[in-house]
């Protein structure tokens, strides 16, 4: 049986998104800028990653559904571990 957050009193499930980290000197949001690493954030507008890094709000984002696929590589291992603890 899948985890039921309604029985724990924790409310609705959190919506996660992935946000890009770029190499120093690259412009966040520039489609030509290579992504250094993908991180997980709580909510589409949140610039602070699960691992604590503060990313530029203009950085590219993608749905958490892309996690574990080639489009999400390379991915922050710390964010990945924390994400697994937060999702049912």
C-alpha positions in Angstrom: 0.0 0.0 0.0 1.5 3.4 -0.9 2.2 5.9 1.8 -0.9 8.0 2.7 0.1 11.5 3.9 -3.5 12.2 4.9 -3.3 9.6 7.7 -0.2 11.2 9.2 -1.7 14.7 9.4 1.1 16.2 7.2 -1.2 17.8 4.6 -0.8 17.7 0.9 2.3 16.3 -0.8 5.0 18.8 -1.5 5.6 19.7 -5.1 9.3 19.4 -6.1 11.1 20.7 -9.2 14.6 20.6 -10.5 16.8 23.7 -10.9 20.0 24.0 -12.8 23.4 25.0 -11.4 25.8 26.6 -13.9 29.5 27.0 -13.9 30.9 30.3 -12.7 30.7 32.8 -15.5 27.8 31.2 -17.3 24.5 33.1 -17.5 21.6 31.4 -15.7 18.7 31.0 -18.1 20.9 31.1 -21.2 19.8 28.1 -23.3 23.4 27.8 -24.6 24.9 27.6 -21.0 25.8 24.0 -20.1 24.2 22.8 -16.8 26.9 21.9 -14.3 24.5 20.0 -12.1 20.8 19.6 -11.5 19.4 20.1 -8.0 16.0 19.5 -6.4 14.0 22.3 -4.9 10.6 22.5 -3.1 8.2 24.4 -5.3 8.8 25.9 -8.8 9.9 29.4 -7.5 12.2 28.2 -4.7 15.9 29.0 -5.4 17.2 27.2 -2.4 18.1 23.5 -3.1 17.5 20.6 -0.8 21.3 20.4 -0.3 21.2 24.1 0.8 22.7 25.8 -2.2 21.1 29.1 -3.3 20.7 29.1 -7.0 19.8 32.0 -9.3 16.0 32.3 -9.7 16.6 32.7 -13.5 18.2 29.2 -13.7 16.4 26.7 -15.8 13.9 24.4 -14.1 12.3 21.1 -15.1 9.7 18.9 -13.5 10.7 16.4 -10.8 9.3 13.8 -13.2 12.6 14.1 -15.1 14.5 12.9 -12.1 16.4 9.7 -12.9 16.3 10.3 -16.7 19.1 11.3 -19.0 17.7 14.9 -19.1 18.4 15.2 -15.3 22.1 14.3 -15.5 24.3 15.1 -13.8 22.3 15.3 -10.6 23.3 16.4 -7.1 23.6 13.2 -5.0 22.8 15.0 -1.8 19.6 16.4 -3.3 18.7 13.0 -4.6 19.1 11.3 -1.2 17.0 14.0 0.5 14.3 13.9 -2.3 13.9 10.2 -1.8 13.1 10.8 1.9 10.5 13.5 1.1 8.5 11.7 -1.6 6.1 8.8 -1.0 
